[in-house]
Amino acid sequence: MLLLVVAVSCAASLGLTNIVRTYTLRRGVLDRPNARSSHSIPTPRGGGLALIAASVLGIAVAVVANLATTNDALILTAGMLALGAVGWLDDTRGVRPGVRLVVHGGVAVWTVYMFGGLPSIHLGNESLSLGVGGYLIGVVGIVWGINLFNFMDGIDGLAGSQAVLIFGTGALLLVLHGDNSLGAISASVAAAAVGFLAWNWPPAKIFLGDAGSGVIGYLVAALAIASENHGSVPLIAFAILSGLFITDATITLLRRVSRGERPTVAHRDHAYQRLTRAWGSHRVVTARAASVTLTLVFLAYIGTMIPRLMLPVFVVAYVFLTVLYVLAERRAPMQAGRRS
């Protein structure tokens, strides 16, 4: 039945993305190149709407097939739809940052509360008790997840390919640990990302837009919290899988803030953007990013299957990613900019 979920979600995404692309072209919902863009021709955006719809359809099939629980499905679907709605409005009409933040925060609070907070985090064979503070950590983590995927969705195929790898591996690990509910949900999202990627692979025919990038980031963080609380795949395994985006987005943000620049101002300072300019190819950067995440997939698998190695593997993963960021800086340094 899991194969049926995957097939339905992938086929729906493939077809719906074409429908959304046709609609956005007709309505002029285009991402037009500017000084901070990494693309050179106007391209439809809002393709994330198709990914959301396909994922929800796949999740519904999983519930009907008794693979996913109604509780898990309703919590995550509600969050997806709320974020997808505000993202679509932002793609088509524009939404004030304050409004987006309120929605992001509201969805994060809802999700953490419904999943029972984040009382502890497993670090291999040991666990770290968080108590009430786990609620705050969980909310901040989800809000950051929503926004970091938005930050990192800047070149053809990058966010889509990372979603395939993260959710595909997440599904495998969850099922191996007996968490069929979250595993089926993760598999549905991975399959929807495959269908979307067929349209988004360089040269992209449509972009995710805010309607999709924020939802993907939300689902990574929400699944990590839910899985941690289910006692299946540790939260830090998901932190390893999404480490490429976490490292680039976080280090770049801290560097920009340290230079006195406003974090809300659009820019092209992320390592992946600088490497795209240096190498002159979206395809090369996206493919190399995928190869890095495949290394992280291996590390996450080792740590998940051998709990005593989880914390050392986590450290190795982030040392590896930090080294790569330094190498990217040497190849394509971040230029000093004006204070914004």
Number of C-alpha atoms within 10 A of each C-alpha: 12 18 12 14 25 26 17 20 31 26 17 22 33 22 14 21 30 17 13 19 23 14 14 19 15 11 11 14 18 21 19 13 13 11 9 12 16 18 18 10 12 16 19 26 27 30 30 30 26 27 36 26 21 29 30 24 20 31 33 23 23 27 21 12 14 14 21 21 19 15 13 18 19 15 18 25 20 15 21 23 18 16 27 26 16 20 26 21 15 18 21 19 9 11 14 8 10 9 11 15 13 11 17 25 18 16 24 26 19 17 25 22 15 14 20 13 24 23 17 18 19 20 20 21 11 12 10 10 13 15 11 12 13 18 19 16 14 23 25 17 17 29 22 22 25 26 21 22 26 22 22 20 22 22 24 26 28 25 28 30 23 24 28 23 21 26 27 21 23 30 25 17 21 22 19 15 15 13 20 21 23 27 27 31 33 30 31 34 32 30 30 34 33 25 26 32 28 18 22 24 20 17 14 18 19 30 31 30 25 30 31 32 31 29 27 32 24 29 23 24 26 25 25 24 29 24 22 22 20 13 15 19 30 25 23 24 29 24 21 28 30 24 23 25 25 20 18 21 22 15 15 18 20 13 14 20 13 10 14 13 16 13 14 9 7 11 14 17 22 24 24 26 21 21 20 19 14 14 14 11 16 24 19 14 23 23 14 12 18 20 12 17 23 17 15 29 22 15 21 28 21 16 24 24 15 12 17 15 17 26 19 14 24 23 12 15 20 18 12 16 22 17 11 17 20 13 13 18 15 10 14 19 15 17 9 9 12 8 10 10
